[in-house]
Amino acid sequence: GVYGVLGAFGSPTATFLEALEKTSKALRDAASRMRPQTYRMRPPRIIKEGEPLAAYELSASLGELIVATVSSGEFRGEARVFSCVLPDGRCVLVTDGHVMMAHLAVGDAAELDWVIPTADIVTHDWEGLVATLTVLRRCGGLPISQKVVAFHTERDVSEFIEALSASGDGCALSPCPVPLLTFSSMD
C-alpha cells in the first residue's frame, strides 16, 4: 500500500522535524538568557511639554523615576514636590500626598524604605543638616514615631522643609507647641 510507503518516509521525517524544532527552541532560549542585561547610567531627563529643555538634575530625575515606578506605580498620579539624593545614596521625596524614602535596586527598579502620608506628619523640625518628622499614624503602624533624614547641604534641608509646608493638607506641619511623647527611629 500507499500508506505503508508514505509512513516509511513520513514518520521519520516528522520525527526529525519535531526534534529540530525542539533543538532550535532550546538554542533560542539559551541565547536569550546569555544576552547581557542593560541598565541606564542615569535616570531619564524630565521633559515638560511646551517648556524649553532644562539642564539635567539627578535628584529631580531620580525622584520622577521613583514616583512613577515604586510599588508598581502606586504613586504615579502624585506630583513630585521635592526630591534629593542623600549622603547614603537613598532618595527622599515629597509628593503632594506623601513623604517617602527610597533607593534604587537592580536597574531602574526602586524600593521604598518607608512612606508616610503628609496628613500623618504632626510636626517637622531641623537642626543643622538633619530634619526630623514626628508622625502620628492614623492607619496602622506605630502611633507616634519620628523619621530622621540627614542631608548634604543646608539648602537641601531648607527646600525639604519648604516642600513639606507646601504639600500639607491642613495638618499641623509646623513646630508643635504641645509636647509629644516620641521616640526616634533611624530607619
N, C-alpha and C positions, 0 to 999 in steps of 0.2 A: 503494500500500500503506500499511498502518497503520504499519509500521516507518519508512517514509520521513517521515511526518508527525511521529511521536514523535522521530525522530532530528533533524529540523529544529528542534524546540523543546528537546529534552532535551540535546543535545550542547552548545549554547551555555550553557544553564542550568548544566550540570555544570561547564563550564569557568569560568563566573562564580563559582560557589560554591567551587571549588578555589582560585581567585585570592583570594577574600575570606578563606578560611581562612588562606592563607599571609600575607596582609597583616595579619590580626589577630594571628597568632603573632609576626610581626616587631615589631608595636607593643607587644605584651605583653613581649617580651624586652627591647626598648629601655627600657620603663618600669621594669622590674626593675633594670636597670643604673643608672638615674638615681636610685633611692632612696638617700638618704644612709645610710651605714653607721653604726650606733650603737655606742658603746663605753661601758663602765662608767666612772663617775667615780672609783670606788674598788673594790677587791676586795670580794667579799661577806663579810658578818659571819659569824663562826664561831658556830654554834648547836649546842649539845650536848643531846641528849635527856635529859630528867629534871633538867636544871640551869636555874637562872634565867638570863635574858638578861643577858649581861655587857656592859660598856662596849666600844665599838668600839676595836680595836687594829689599826692599819695593818700593823705588822710581822707580827703573828700571822696576820692575814687574807691578806696577800700571800704569806707562807710556805705556808699551806694551799693557796692557789691554784696556786702554783708546783709544789708536791709533786704535786698532782692532775693538772696539765696538761703539765708539761715532758716532753720526749722521748716524746710520745704516751702519757703516763700510766705510764711505766716504773716510777716510784717511788710510785705511788698507794697501794700496800699498806704503805708505811713510815709510821711515826708521826713527826710533826714534834716535835722536842725543843726546838728554838730557831730563831728567825728574826729578822733585824734588817735594816732598811734602812740602808745605809751612806752616808757623805757623798757618794759619787759616783753615788748613785741605784740602785746594784745592791743585791741582797739576798743575804746569806749565810744558809745554812740548815744545821742539823744535824738529821738524822733518826736513827732507831735503827740505820741501816746506812751512811749516807753523810754527807759534808760537801760542800756544793756552793755555787757562786757562780752566780747567775742574774740576768737582767734581763728586764723586760717589753719585748716588741716591740710590734707593732701590736695594739691591742685588749687582750684578755686572754691573748694568746699569750706564753709565757715561753720564753726561750732560755738554755741553760746556757753559762756561760763556762768552767767546769771542774767536775768531780765527782771525789771521792776516797772510796773505801770506808774506813770508820773503821778497819778492820783494817790498812790500809796506812799509818796515821799512827804513826810511830815516837815522835816527841816533839811537844810543843807548849809554847810559851813566850810570854810577853808582856812588853812594856816600854811603859809609858805607854798610849797608845790603839792600839797595834799588837800584833796577835797573829801569831805565826809557827808554821806547821805544817811539820814535817820529815816527808817522805813517802818510803817505800820501796815502790815499785810492784812488786807481785808478778805482775801480769798485763799486761805490756807497758808501754810508756812509759819515761820516764827512770828509772833505777834508784834514784837518790836526788835529791830536789829539795825546794824549800821553797815554800810558799804564804804570802804576806803579806797580812793583812787589817787595814785601818785602820778604826777605829770612831769614833762621835760622842762617846761618854762612857765613863768607866771602868766604869760599871755594865754597859754593853753588853759590854765586853771580859770582865768578870768572869763574866757569865751565859754567854757563849760558851765560856769555859774550863770552867765547871761542866758545861755541856751535853756538851762533848767527853768529860769524865771520866765522866759518867753513861752515855754511849752506847757506851763502849768494850766490846769483847767479849773481854777477856783480853789485848789488845795493850798494849804499854807506852805509855800515854798520860800520861806524866809526864816532867819533865825527865830526860834520859838521862845517866847518869854516864859512859857510854862515848863518847868523842869521835867524831863522824862527819864525814867529808869531805862538805860540802854546798855548793851554790851557790844564789843567790837568784833567784827568778823572780817578777817583779812583775805577772804577768797574772792 
